[in-house]
Amino acid sequence: MTVEKKPKSAAPREPRFRSILFICAANTARSVMAEHILRRELDALGFDHNITITSAGIAPYARDGALVSLDTRMALREVGIDIGDEATSTDLKRHPEMLEQTDLIIAMTEQQARELVERFPGAKERPVFTLRSFAGEAGDIDDPYEKGDLVFAECREEIHRLVPTIIDRLFHP
């Protein structure tokens, strides 16, 4: 009787970054979508335990504990991600320690990336990209706030489209 040898599975690749902080204006839409979509995709690939993913808002009107937009929650539910009805935002101004706890910061817009570096000294010590620039593209992820559920779904799909490239860049220079 011969035993067929199964090829050994490759050891899990180590990510270049162990923690990622997504930022947007209020942390109620884009950064929340990016956080949860990336987390789900990494989980599906078996890398969920290797990378910590968080998000926060940097706008003057960002508030700890603000409810995540209903449109955001619905857009995520449409693709099988349920963050719960009580999901709340995080204000980076109140939690600057998040910058010390992250290896990579990804903003939704170039303006947010600039403001982050200007207003938060801890950001200068970390690589800061926009979501599109980290994926090798130019431009911003526009804010869907008050533009309706279809625009939220388009925003979600744009983030989802970029995630495979983001994951590849997390594991390969």
Buried (B, 14 or more C-beta within 10 A) or exposed (E): EEEEEEEEEEEEEEBBBBBBBBBBBBBBBBBBBBBBBBBBBBEEBEBBEBBBBBBBBBBEEBBBEBBBBEBBBEBBEEBEBEBEEEBBBBBBBEEBEBBEEBBBBBBBBBEBBEBBBEEBEBBEEBEBBBBBBBBEEEEBBBBBBEBEEEBBBBBBBBBBEBBEBBBEBBBEE
